[in-house]
Amino acid sequence: MTEAMTVQGCDNQHPRSGSSPPQDTVTLTQCLPHASTRHQAHASPGSSQVCSPGDSVGIQQVDPEVCCESRAVLRFSDGGRNIPSGVDLPEPETCDTAQMSPGGEQVSRECGDGTGEPRADSGPSQDHAGRSTTCGEHNRSFDNLSAIETASGTCTSCDNNTISPQIVVRPEDNGSQVRSGLTHETLWRSDSWESCSTTSSGYSDDSVRSDDLSHDSENDIFIDCGHDDFPFCQCLNEKVGGTSSFHCEHDDFPFCDCLAQAAAKKHKSLRYGSPRGERRRQRGYIRPSLSAFRDAGLEVFDETEESDFQESETEADTTRGHGTDVDSDYTAGLESDVEGAVGYTELDADEPSTPSTGLLAPPGLPGVRRASIVTSNSRRGSIQATPEPVKVAVFGSDGVGKSALIVRLLTGRFIGEYDPTMEAVYNYLVPLPGHDLPLQVMDTAGQGRERQVSWGEGFLLVFSLTCRRSFLSLGHLRRVILELTPGAPRPLVLVGNKADLTHAREVTQEEIRDLADLWGCEYYEVAAPEPWEVVVRPFTALYQAVLQSRGAQ
Ligand SMILES: Nc1nc2c(ncn2[C@@H]2O[C@H](COP(=O)(O)OP(=O)(O)OP(=O)(O)O)[C@@H](O)[C@H]2O)c(=O)[nH]1
């Protein structure tokens, strides 16, 4: 470590002014109630690391003024290996991994014997993945924990299922992204992220990554950030020199500031406007705040600022007002790729949607693509008025193939490349022998999760079998759904897509089965290019489940 750094929390986007911290210290401008280092974990496995004002935390010193006053978590997750950290933690001698329980208790695992298994004496406070299963409030064990769904555990003794509010359970990456000594239990709760997203970075959820920031010339920076920690991006300050790109494994919102400072040390400019960022932005994601970069002295070229935003608006207007082509790639795909009597027409936005018109726009959403799928192909079904179609919302991470599956279902074709950037709702009669199943299928995108969830009677949770992250993100998704739909849980079905890409598979069948068992739902492995009869299965399963739940009510 070459110089002092400031780690800041979400409520305090700027380091405190005042006397400079001494060398080799980090001034924490937010509370670190459970701060710890892997180094310390090794020194005292199992011990609590709740800090007190003035505590030394490993090689850090906690600012006495602010320690423990609120909620920041300090996370030396990988001892400096993964995090290009200026903090430069000493390598542990024997402990390879250590972690914090939801309550901040440290639990060591993989310690000493190198087997990767929890130590025999680590006892019931760890689940099979080696993570803590301890209730933060009452130091009791949780039951009902799964490898990727720790937030829903209930303390066996006190019924606490909320877990200490300072601690985040972030199952999305199950620790794989974090490669962390402290693993995901120590990260911020998603509700903290949300509250923090209103601060300066503008990042609203874990879907928005800093790959929105692109590299364009040698003076620009490329940031590929898994940002699974918080608030360690500050550490990048130490590592930015000598390269025009760097990789940050850190988590979430304040990283913009951190990276801005880092970038400013080395670079002169930042160019924002990667296709991916643009696509996400079009879909309604909050644009990252670039002001931090500007403030840090970088010349910021925001290529999306004028033209693309305008284009997007024009596009949306056009969609709403005049019914001209709003998504030419998409419509071209439908029109040219779908054989036979499959047509694509757009609706006048002012025209009231009826079940027979095909594509419905949820109320109040600007820029929703509106169109109708019309098919006379009897195998694929035809659009007909139906009294009570089952509303199926299809959720999943970007690129897992939600749209491809839906288009496959609707049209019978796999369309390789198109750009489904807008939310859409399709009316469809699934043509099955003997009876047609009336479905409304929502291809979810962008913001509006609450509305999308409220709309759905059942949910297809799609992940890609070739993308572990997309699988691990399901836990968060399900939690959000449960939170937004109090009362009887609405049915869901897991869908592992891209089964055709066997060589790239990252999720085992066993893992999916375990999760489906835990959640009490069905799961399917499919591939959008597979026969229609395969792709339709999860939809019909969900259809049946929704009918059952309707009957039960
Ligand atoms: N090989 C293969 N490719 C697929 C499959 N499903 C989708 N794809 C491809 O994966 C890419 C992403 O598919 P989309 O349907 O756009 O995924 P999405 O989940 O709707 O993505 P977003 O719109 O970003 O949320 C496209 O290039 C598809 O052609 C599949 O089962 N197998």
The ligand as an SDF file (V2000), in Angstrom:
LIG
                    3D

 32 34  0  0  0  0  0  0  0  0999 V2000
  -27.4040  -21.2510  -28.6200 N   0  0  0  0  0  0  0  0  0  0  0  0
  -28.4560  -20.6570  -28.0680 C   0  0  0  0  0  0  0  0  0  0  0  0
  -28.5540  -19.3120  -28.1230 N   0  0  0  0  0  0  0  0  0  0  0  0
  -29.6350  -18.7700  -27.5600 C   0  0  0  0  0  0  0  0  0  0  0  0
  -30.6280  -19.5150  -26.9280 C   0  0  0  0  0  0  0  0  0  0  0  0
  -31.5670  -18.6630  -26.4530 N   0  0  0  0  0  0  0  0  0  0  0  0
  -31.1570  -17.4440  -26.7870 C   0  0  0  0  0  0  0  0  0  0  0  0
  -29.9960  -17.4980  -27.4540 N   0  0  0  0  0  0  0  0  0  0  0  0
  -29.2250  -16.3740  -27.9280 C   0  0  0  0  0  0  0  0  0  0  0  0
  -28.8480  -15.6300  -26.7840 O   0  0  0  0  0  0  0  0  0  0  0  0
  -28.8710  -14.2380  -27.0840 C   0  0  0  0  0  0  0  0  0  0  0  0
  -29.7550  -13.5270  -26.0980 C   0  0  0  0  0  0  0  0  0  0  0  0
  -31.0700  -13.9590  -26.2880 O   0  0  0  0  0  0  0  0  0  0  0  0
  -32.3020  -13.0250  -25.9290 P   0  0  0  0  0  0  0  0  0  0  0  0
  -33.5270  -13.7690  -26.2640 O   0  0  0  0  0  0  0  0  0  0  0  0
  -32.1120  -11.6730  -26.4990 O   0  0  0  0  0  0  0  0  0  0  0  0
  -32.1210  -12.9690  -24.3630 O   0  0  0  0  0  0  0  0  0  0  0  0
  -32.9520  -12.0800  -23.3410 P   0  0  0  0  0  0  0  0  0  0  0  0
  -32.9720  -12.8140  -22.0710 O   0  0  0  0  0  0  0  0  0  0  0  0
  -34.2660  -11.7000  -23.9140 O   0  0  0  0  0  0  0  0  0  0  0  0
  -31.9890  -10.8680  -23.2380 O   0  0  0  0  0  0  0  0  0  0  0  0
  -32.3000   -9.3990  -22.7770 P   0  0  0  0  0  0  0  0  0  0  0  0
  -33.2030   -8.8220  -23.8000 O   0  0  0  0  0  0  0  0  0  0  0  0
  -30.9510   -8.7780  -22.7090 O   0  0  0  0  0  0  0  0  0  0  0  0
  -32.9490   -9.5100  -21.4220 O   0  0  0  0  0  0  0  0  0  0  0  0
  -29.3600  -14.1150  -28.5140 C   0  0  0  0  0  0  0  0  0  0  0  0
  -28.2310  -13.9880  -29.3480 O   0  0  0  0  0  0  0  0  0  0  0  0
  -30.0390  -15.4200  -28.7730 C   0  0  0  0  0  0  0  0  0  0  0  0
  -29.9920  -15.7890  -30.1240 O   0  0  0  0  0  0  0  0  0  0  0  0
  -30.4850  -20.9280  -26.8810 C   0  0  0  0  0  0  0  0  0  0  0  0
  -31.2740  -21.6810  -26.3220 O   0  0  0  0  0  0  0  0  0  0  0  0
  -29.3820  -21.4340  -27.4610 N   0  0  0  0  0  0  0  0  0  0  0  0
  1  2  1  0
  2  3  2  0
  2 32  1  0
  3  4  1  0
  4  5  2  0
  4  8  1  0
  5  6  1  0
  5 30  1  0
  6  7  2  0
  7  8  1  0
  8  9  1  0
  9 10  1  0
  9 28  1  0
 10 11  1  0
 11 12  1  0
 11 26  1  0
 12 13  1  0
 13 14  1  0
 14 15  2  0
 14 16  1  0
 14 17  1  0
 17 18  1  0
 18 19  2  0
 18 20  1  0
 18 21  1  0
 21 22  1  0
 22 23  2  0
 22 24  1  0
 22 25  1  0
 26 27  1  0
 26 28  1  0
 28 29  1  0
 30 31  2  0
 30 32  1  0
M  END
$$$$
